[in-house]
Amino acid sequence: METRALADMQITPVGVGTAPIGSGRDWPVWWGPQDEAESIRTIHAALDLGVNWIDTAPFYGWGRAEEIVGRALRGHPDVLVFTKCGTLPDADRGDRMDLGPAAIRADVEASLRRLQRERVDLLQLHDVDLNTPIEDSWGAVQRLIDEGKVRHGGISNHPAADVERALAVGPVAALQYQYSLLHREPEADILQLGIGVLAWSPLASGFLAEGFDLGQLVPDDFRREHPFARLDLEPLRAELAEIGRRHGRAAAQVALAWVLRHPGVAGAIVGVRTPAEAAELPGALGIPPQELEALAP
């Protein structure tokens, strides 16, 4: 696979997302049952195809995803590992944000143990913490970089104004935001900042895949209550499938190509759960941009 620049790293256009493989019933976002051995085979299948980075977080299954990644990457020291910090369990609300310096440090130390690494390549503030000035949070990230525990710092799901405030403290290597045909909000500002964006949920949690069927999901899968579940997406899926047929691609690959065609996007995070899904990752390029630009939800 070709690579793209993200700070001083070269990353493949697609990376492995680990929210689905970390999913469990003790976590707010249930993706249905997932076998750990299958998760590891899936990660290995992606690496065999040339994918060179994985995005994870302590939040994903409260450490489960990072533990799986740590086991999967034994013997793969060159794979880039991106993780996050700040999301903590909360008995009343399910989770809460704490981006205070002590919480960030504790998250990183725990992540390094689970990932079996001495350093993470990208540490991202996961979500907004209204109780901590971002200057304090970003200063804590810079200290971890100075100590060699973190290579680069990134910001996820924050308003553009917070990114600008962080830049006054230290470099921001990457941004991570939801971006897909069904969620285009970052186009207004985030994608204009000149910092490489990692797009999460580029397939809209699977809603853009050909043959996606809510009825086939387990009864308590979070997608049954998702706002996208109320949309009539069959015309868009059919359009994606038709473009795919013309170029030997699946509808999901076309949807990924649409995200990756934006010059502000450095990479797309894809939550593959099986080796067969991983096998589709390299096919997200090579579709004429004029066909992609014509797509609209």
Residue, then its C-alpha position, 0 to 999 in steps of 0.5 A: m500500500e502507498t503511504r501518507a505523511l502524518a507528522d514524521m510518520q508514514i502511514t497507510p491510508v487505512g488503519v485498523g480500528t479496535a472499538p468493535i474488537g474491544s466491545g463487551r457487555d460491560w462497555p456502553v457500545w456493544w457491537g455483538p459477540q467477538d472472539e479474541a482469537e478471531s480479532i488477533r487473526t484479523i489484525h494479522a491479516a491486515l498487517d500481512l496486507g501492508v497496513n502499518w498502524i492501529d488505533t485503539a483506546p483504554f475506553y474500548g472495552w475498558g482496556r480489552a482492546e489494548e490488551i488484544v492489540g498488545r498480544a497481536l503485535r508481539g513480534h511486530p515492533d514496527v507497527l505504529v500504535f495510536t491510543k487515547c486518554g481521558t475516558l474513565p468509567d462512571a457508575d452513574r453515567g457509564d463514562r466521564m472525561d478527565l484530562g487532568p495531568a494525573a489522569i493522563r499520566a495514569d492512562v498512559e502508564a496503563s496503556l503501555r502495560r496493556l500494549q506491551r510497549e515502551r512508547v506509543d506513537l500517538l497519544q490523543l485526547h479522547d473527548v472534551d473535558l469541560n473541567t480542565p483547561i486544554e492548556d493543562s492537558w496539552g502540557a501533560v502530553q508534552r511532558l510525556i513526549d519529553e520523557g519518551k513515553v509518547r512520540h506525538g500528541g493528537i487531539s480527538n473530537h474537540p472544537a477547532a478553537d481548542v486545537e488552536r489553544a493547544l497549538a499555543v502550548g506545543p505541536v499537534a501532530a494529528l486530529q481524529y474526528q468522525y467523518s463519512l458520507l453521513h457525517r460531514e461536519p469536519e469539512a467546515d473547519i477541522l479539515q481546513l486546519g492543515i493538520g492530518v486528520l484520522a477519520w473515525s467511523p468512515l463507514a458510518s458504523g457499517f451503515l454504508a456497507e452493501g447488504f447492511d441489515l439491522g435485522q441481522l444484528v443482535p437485539d442489543d447492538f447499539r446500532r439498532e438505536h443509532p440515528f442512522a437507523r432512521l435514514d433511508l440509505e438504500p439509494l446511497r448504498a445502491e449508488l456505492a455498489e454501482i460505482g464499486r461494480r464498475h471498478g471491482r470494488a465493494a460498496a464499503q471500499v467506495a465509501l472509504a475512497w470517498v473519505l480518503r479523497h479529501p486532501g485533509v484526511a491522512g488516514a481512515i480508521v476501519g473497525v474490521r472484525t474478521p480476516a475477510e473484512a481486513a482483506e478489503l482494506p487495500g481496495a479503498l484507492g484507485i477510484p476516479p475522484q470525479e465519481l466520488e465527488a458526485l456522491a451525496p447522501 
